[in-house]
Amino acid sequence: MSSGLRDLRAPLIALSHALHRHPETAWREHASSTRLAHFLADRGLRVEHPAHGLPTAFRATAGDTGPLVVLCCEYDALPGLGHACGHNVVAAAAAGAGALLAPLARRRGGRVVVLGTPAEEGGGGKVELLRRGAFAGAAAALLAHPGREDRARAVFRAAAAYRVVFRGRAAHAAMAAASGRNALDAAVLAYEALGAARSRLAHGDLLTAVLPRGGVAPNVVPDLAELRVMTRSATTAGLDPLASAVDRAARAGAVATGCSVTVTPEGPRYRELRTDPALATYAARHLRALGRRPRAPGPDDLTVAGSTDLGNVSHVVPTAHPKLSIGDVSPHSRAFARAAVSPAGDRGALDGARLLARVALDVWAPSRGGHL
């Protein structure tokens, strides 16, 4: 371990655990973004917080000339599950890499930005930051994420989400049921229609849904019900047929029950991730140097791939999103949240910091290699 990372080891692990203890959901990451901004300012980076007109975004900069590398720092948590996607590890890795690179920027002839990117879990923070120019002039955008396996080239699908609201007519469920219009029935029928549609989906396409609202009392015909639907596809273009399937299912439930329905997109579409081949080559080499064994992409990766708003960035800026294993546990689970502060999670944060810093050095000066 380099002397720089040796000095950062305890503060980085403490940072990761503090974020984990105080999870904040999309667009509400006030304490998390403040904690990260202070960490980076204390290590010599020039910090703007808030940044780009977003209250929970920040921008920490070092270096004045040369290729610009943007390190993406995620820190939002999942509702009800906390850091079950391990964004505390993502944040610590990016902040640690920024701290390692800051004293080298002028000497190595490069620039680094640690960009605080709120609301990855459905809010599309990076999409908004891209629109606001946060990635302008970047030679590379990098993010290291915990996962089940070590990956230099992770696969992510395009995704879109929808809020489907059914409105009916309330009535006494025993004395006047015939005068009611049951919005819950409409939502259930739409949910079943989505299930039937799955048999016709193309390879890699996915429809998932939950029913967060469906009435308040069993003796009242529900006049309001809601589905939240997520669609995924191998490409952004593949989301269009899935949007039509959501609309057909919603209308079927409404027509069958005499209810009305509105289908509203929730947040921006996430585009599929395009990994830059050169960045993936750098990442694979450094993962192996860290004692990890990155798995090559396989034919079944698409069917289990998630989605990320970094995909939108990757269509504009050369991008890499390597993954570091923190154990054979599924993301978005309580077990993964526990793993994110386990010894394996701590190693993921430390290795992630070194990995990102070394890839950044490769971008700054490919002929010299990413040595710390």
C-alpha positions as CSV (number, residue, x, y, z in Angstrom):
1,M,0.0,0.0,0.0
2,S,1.3,3.4,-0.9
3,S,2.1,5.8,1.9
4,G,-0.6,8.2,0.7
5,L,-3.3,5.5,1.0
6,R,-1.8,4.2,4.3
7,D,-2.4,7.7,5.8
8,L,-5.9,7.7,4.4
9,R,-6.9,4.2,5.4
10,A,-8.5,5.1,8.8
11,P,-10.2,8.3,7.7
12,L,-11.6,6.6,4.5
13,I,-13.1,3.7,6.5
14,A,-14.5,6.1,9.0
15,L,-16.0,8.2,6.2
16,S,-17.6,5.1,4.6
17,H,-19.1,3.9,7.9
18,A,-20.4,7.4,8.8
19,L,-22.3,7.6,5.5
20,H,-23.6,4.2,6.1
21,R,-24.9,5.0,9.6
22,H,-26.8,8.0,8.4
23,P,-28.4,7.0,5.1
24,E,-30.2,9.7,3.0
25,T,-32.4,9.1,0.0
26,A,-32.4,10.8,-3.4
27,W,-32.1,14.6,-3.4
28,R,-32.1,14.7,0.4
29,E,-28.4,13.9,0.9
30,H,-27.6,17.1,2.8
31,A,-25.5,15.7,5.6
32,S,-23.8,13.1,3.3
33,S,-22.8,15.7,0.7
34,T,-21.6,18.1,3.5
35,R,-19.5,15.4,5.1
36,L,-17.8,14.5,1.8
37,A,-17.2,18.1,0.9
38,H,-15.5,18.7,4.2
39,F,-13.3,15.6,3.8
40,L,-12.1,16.8,0.4
41,A,-11.6,20.4,1.4
42,D,-9.5,19.2,4.3
43,R,-7.2,17.4,1.8
44,G,-6.5,20.4,-0.3
45,L,-9.1,20.3,-3.1
46,R,-11.1,23.4,-4.1
47,V,-14.7,22.7,-3.1
48,E,-18.0,24.2,-4.3
49,H,-20.9,23.0,-2.2
50,P,-23.7,23.3,-3.4
51,A,-22.6,23.0,-7.0
52,H,-24.3,23.3,-10.4
53,G,-27.5,24.7,-8.8
54,L,-28.3,21.4,-7.0
55,P,-28.4,21.6,-3.2
56,T,-26.8,18.2,-2.5
57,A,-24.2,18.2,-5.3
58,F,-20.6,19.3,-4.9
59,R,-17.5,19.8,-7.0
60,A,-14.0,19.3,-5.6
61,T,-11.2,20.3,-8.0
62,A,-7.4,19.9,-8.1
63,G,-5.0,20.8,-10.9
64,D,-5.1,23.6,-13.4
65,T,-4.0,22.1,-16.8
66,G,-4.0,18.8,-18.6
67,P,-6.6,16.1,-19.2
68,L,-9.7,16.4,-16.9
69,V,-10.8,13.2,-15.1
70,V,-14.2,13.3,-13.3
71,L,-14.6,10.9,-10.4
72,C,-18.3,10.3,-9.7
73,C,-19.2,10.2,-6.0
74,E,-22.6,8.6,-5.3
75,Y,-24.1,8.7,-1.8
76,D,-27.8,8.4,-1.9
77,A,-29.4,5.4,-0.1
78,L,-32.4,3.2,-0.8
79,P,-35.8,3.9,0.9
80,G,-36.2,1.4,3.8
81,L,-32.9,-0.4,3.1
82,G,-30.2,2.2,3.7
83,H,-27.0,1.6,1.8
84,A,-28.0,-1.7,0.3
85,C,-26.4,-0.6,-3.0
86,G,-23.1,0.3,-1.2
87,H,-23.0,3.9,-2.1
88,N,-21.0,4.6,1.0
89,V,-18.3,2.5,-0.6
90,V,-18.7,4.4,-3.9
91,A,-18.4,7.7,-2.1
92,A,-15.3,6.7,-0.1
93,A,-13.5,5.3,-3.1
94,A,-14.1,8.5,-5.2
95,A,-13.1,10.8,-2.3
96,G,-10.1,8.7,-1.5
97,A,-8.9,8.8,-5.1
98,G,-9.4,12.5,-5.2
99,A,-7.3,12.9,-2.1
100,L,-4.6,10.7,-3.6
101,L,-4.6,12.6,-6.9
102,A,-4.8,16.2,-5.5
103,P,-1.0,16.5,-4.6
104,L,0.0,14.9,-7.8
105,A,-2.1,16.9,-10.3
106,R,0.3,19.8,-10.9
107,R,3.3,17.5,-11.0
108,R,1.7,15.0,-13.3
109,G,0.0,17.5,-15.6
110,G,-3.6,16.6,-15.0
111,R,-6.9,17.8,-13.5
112,V,-9.3,15.9,-11.3
113,V,-12.8,16.7,-10.2
114,V,-14.6,14.7,-7.5
115,L,-18.2,15.3,-8.5
116,G,-20.9,14.8,-5.9
117,T,-23.7,13.2,-7.9
118,P,-27.0,13.0,-5.9
119,A,-30.0,10.8,-6.7
120,E,-28.6,7.8,-8.6
121,E,-31.4,5.6,-7.3
122,G,-34.0,6.7,-9.7
123,G,-33.6,10.5,-9.5
124,G,-31.1,10.8,-12.4
125,G,-28.7,13.2,-10.7
126,K,-26.0,12.7,-13.3
127,V,-28.4,13.3,-16.1
128,E,-29.2,16.7,-14.7
129,L,-25.5,17.4,-14.0
130,L,-24.7,16.5,-17.5
131,R,-27.3,18.9,-18.8
132,R,-25.9,21.6,-16.6
133,G,-22.3,21.2,-18.0
134,A,-20.7,19.4,-15.0
135,F,-18.9,17.0,-17.4
136,A,-17.9,19.6,-20.0
137,G,-14.3,19.0,-21.3
138,A,-13.8,15.7,-19.4
139,A,-11.4,13.2,-20.9
140,A,-12.9,10.5,-18.7
141,A,-15.7,9.8,-16.2
142,L,-14.9,7.1,-13.6
143,L,-16.9,5.4,-10.9
144,A,-16.0,2.3,-8.8
145,H,-18.9,0.4,-7.3
146,P,-19.2,-2.6,-5.0
147,G,-20.7,-5.8,-6.3
148,R,-20.7,-9.6,-6.2
149,E,-17.8,-9.9,-8.6
150,D,-14.7,-8.0,-9.7
151,R,-15.5,-6.4,-13.1
152,A,-13.5,-4.0,-15.3
153,R,-16.4,-3.8,-17.8
154,A,-19.8,-3.8,-16.1
155,V,-23.0,-4.2,-18.1
156,F,-25.9,-1.8,-17.4
157,R,-29.3,-1.6,-19.3
158,A,-31.3,1.4,-20.2
159,A,-34.2,2.0,-17.9
160,A,-37.4,4.1,-17.5
161,A,-39.8,4.4,-14.6
162,Y,-43.5,5.3,-14.6
163,R,-46.2,6.3,-12.0
164,V,-49.6,4.9,-12.9
165,V,-52.5,6.4,-11.0
166,F,-56.0,5.0,-11.2
167,R,-59.0,7.1,-10.0
168,G,-62.4,5.6,-9.3
169,R,-65.3,6.4,-7.0
170,A,-65.5,5.7,-3.3
171,A,-68.6,3.9,-2.0
172,H,-69.6,1.7,1.0
173,A,-68.3,-1.8,0.2
174,A,-71.4,-3.5,1.5
175,M,-74.3,-1.1,1.2
176,A,-73.5,0.6,-2.1
177,A,-70.7,-1.3,-3.8
178,A,-72.4,-1.1,-7.2
179,S,-72.2,2.7,-7.2
180,G,-68.4,2.6,-6.7
181,R,-65.5,2.3,-9.1
182,N,-62.8,0.2,-7.7
183,A,-59.4,1.7,-8.4
184,L,-57.6,-1.1,-6.6
185,D,-59.2,-3.6,-9.0
186,A,-58.0,-1.5,-11.9
187,A,-54.4,-1.5,-10.5
188,V,-54.5,-5.3,-9.9
189,L,-55.7,-6.0,-13.4
190,A,-53.0,-3.7,-14.9
191,Y,-50.4,-5.5,-12.8
192,E,-51.6,-8.9,-14.1
193,A,-51.6,-7.5,-17.7
194,L,-47.9,-6.5,-17.2
195,G,-47.2,-10.0,-16.0
196,A,-48.8,-11.4,-19.2
197,A,-46.8,-9.0,-21.3
198,R,-43.5,-10.5,-19.9
199,S,-44.0,-13.6,-22.1
200,R,-43.5,-11.5,-25.2
201,L,-40.5,-9.5,-24.1
202,A,-37.3,-9.4,-26.1
203,H,-34.1,-10.9,-24.6
204,G,-32.8,-8.6,-21.9
205,D,-36.1,-6.6,-21.6
206,L,-37.7,-6.4,-18.2
207,L,-41.0,-5.1,-16.6
208,T,-41.3,-4.8,-12.8
209,A,-43.9,-3.1,-10.7
210,V,-45.1,-2.5,-7.1
211,L,-48.4,-1.3,-5.8
212,P,-47.7,1.3,-3.1
213,R,-51.3,2.5,-2.7
214,G,-54.6,0.6,-3.0
215,G,-57.1,1.9,-0.5
216,V,-57.3,2.6,3.2
217,A,-60.2,0.5,4.6
218,P,-61.8,-2.8,3.5
219,N,-65.3,-1.4,3.9
220,V,-64.7,1.4,1.4
221,V,-64.4,0.9,-2.3
222,P,-61.0,2.3,-3.1
223,D,-61.1,5.5,-5.2
224,L,-57.4,5.8,-5.6
225,A,-54.7,3.2,-6.4
226,E,-51.1,3.5,-7.8
227,L,-48.6,1.3,-9.5
228,R,-44.9,2.2,-9.9
229,V,-43.4,0.5,-12.9
230,M,-39.8,0.1,-14.1
231,T,-38.8,-1.0,-17.5
232,R,-35.3,-2.1,-18.7
233,S,-33.9,-2.8,-22.1
234,A,-30.5,-3.5,-23.7
235,T,-30.7,-0.1,-25.5
236,T,-32.5,3.2,-25.0
237,A,-34.5,2.5,-28.2
238,G,-35.8,-0.7,-26.7
239,L,-37.6,1.3,-24.0
240,D,-40.2,2.5,-26.4
241,P,-42.1,-0.8,-26.9
242,L,-42.0,-1.3,-23.2
243,A,-43.6,2.1,-22.6
244,S,-46.4,1.1,-25.0
245,A,-46.8,-2.2,-23.0
246,V,-47.2,-0.1,-19.7
247,D,-49.7,2.1,-21.4
248,R,-51.8,-0.8,-22.7
249,A,-51.8,-2.5,-19.3
250,A,-52.9,0.7,-17.6
251,R,-55.7,1.3,-20.1
252,A,-56.9,-2.3,-19.8
253,G,-57.3,-2.0,-16.0
254,A,-59.1,1.3,-16.3
255,V,-61.5,0.2,-19.1
256,A,-62.4,-3.0,-17.3
257,T,-63.3,-1.2,-14.1
258,G,-64.7,2.1,-15.3
259,C,-61.8,4.1,-13.7
260,S,-59.6,6.8,-15.2
261,V,-55.8,6.4,-15.4
262,T,-52.8,8.6,-15.9
263,V,-49.3,7.3,-16.8
264,T,-46.5,9.7,-15.9
265,P,-42.8,9.2,-16.4
266,E,-40.8,9.3,-13.1
267,G,-37.4,10.9,-13.6
268,P,-35.3,10.8,-16.8
269,R,-34.6,7.7,-18.8
270,Y,-31.3,6.1,-18.0
271,R,-29.3,5.1,-21.1
272,E,-27.3,1.9,-21.4
273,L,-23.7,2.1,-20.3
274,R,-21.0,2.3,-23.0
275,T,-17.6,1.4,-21.5
276,D,-14.6,3.0,-23.1
277,P,-12.3,0.1,-24.2
278,A,-9.0,1.9,-23.2
279,L,-10.4,2.7,-19.7
280,A,-11.6,-0.9,-19.3
281,T,-8.1,-2.1,-20.2
282,Y,-6.5,0.2,-17.6
283,A,-9.1,-0.9,-15.0
284,A,-8.5,-4.6,-15.6
285,R,-4.8,-4.3,-15.3
286,H,-5.1,-2.4,-12.0
287,L,-7.7,-4.7,-10.6
288,R,-5.3,-7.6,-11.1
289,A,-2.4,-5.6,-9.5
290,L,-4.7,-5.2,-6.5
291,G,-5.0,-9.0,-6.2
292,R,-8.4,-9.1,-7.7
293,R,-9.6,-11.3,-10.6
294,P,-11.9,-9.3,-12.9
295,R,-14.4,-11.5,-14.7
296,A,-14.9,-11.1,-18.4
297,P,-18.3,-10.2,-19.8
298,G,-20.5,-13.2,-20.4
299,P,-23.6,-13.9,-22.6
300,D,-26.0,-13.9,-19.6
301,D,-24.8,-10.6,-18.2
302,L,-27.6,-8.6,-19.8
303,T,-30.4,-10.6,-18.2
304,V,-29.2,-9.7,-14.7
305,A,-27.9,-6.2,-15.4
306,G,-29.1,-3.2,-13.5
307,S,-29.2,0.4,-14.7
308,T,-27.3,3.6,-13.9
309,D,-27.5,7.3,-14.7
310,L,-23.8,7.1,-15.6
311,G,-25.0,5.5,-18.8
312,N,-26.2,8.9,-20.0
313,V,-22.8,10.3,-19.3
314,S,-21.1,7.5,-21.2
315,H,-22.8,8.5,-24.4
316,V,-21.0,11.9,-24.2
317,V,-17.7,11.2,-22.2
318,P,-15.4,8.2,-22.2
319,T,-16.5,6.3,-19.2
320,A,-15.7,3.3,-17.0
321,H,-17.7,1.8,-14.2
322,P,-15.5,-1.0,-12.7
323,K,-16.9,-3.2,-9.9
324,L,-15.2,-4.6,-6.8
325,S,-16.5,-7.7,-5.1
326,I,-17.5,-7.3,-1.4
327,G,-19.0,-10.8,-1.2
328,D,-21.4,-13.2,-2.9
329,V,-24.5,-11.2,-1.8
330,S,-27.2,-9.6,-3.9
331,P,-27.4,-5.8,-4.2
332,H,-30.5,-4.1,-2.9
333,S,-30.7,-6.5,0.0
334,R,-30.1,-6.1,3.8
335,A,-27.2,-8.6,3.4
336,F,-25.6,-6.3,0.9
337,A,-26.1,-3.3,3.3
338,R,-24.2,-5.3,6.0
339,A,-21.5,-6.2,3.5
340,A,-20.9,-2.5,2.7
341,V,-19.4,-2.0,6.2
342,S,-17.8,-5.4,6.5
343,P,-14.0,-5.9,6.2
344,A,-14.7,-6.8,2.5
345,G,-16.6,-3.5,2.1
346,D,-13.8,-1.6,3.7
347,R,-11.3,-3.3,1.3
348,G,-13.6,-2.3,-1.5
349,A,-13.4,1.4,-0.6
350,L,-9.6,1.3,-0.2
351,D,-9.1,-0.7,-3.4
352,G,-11.6,1.5,-5.2
353,A,-9.6,4.6,-4.3
354,R,-6.4,3.1,-5.6
355,L,-8.1,1.8,-8.7
356,L,-9.7,5.1,-9.6
357,A,-6.5,7.1,-8.9
358,R,-4.4,4.7,-11.0
359,V,-6.8,4.8,-14.0
360,A,-6.8,8.6,-13.7
361,L,-3.0,8.7,-13.9
362,D,-3.2,6.5,-17.0
363,V,-5.5,9.1,-18.6
364,W,-3.2,12.0,-17.6
365,A,-0.1,10.3,-19.1
366,P,-0.7,6.9,-20.7
367,S,3.0,6.4,-21.5
368,R,3.9,6.6,-17.8
369,G,1.3,4.2,-16.5
370,G,-0.9,4.6,-13.4
371,H,1.6,4.1,-10.6
372,L,1.1,5.7,-7.1
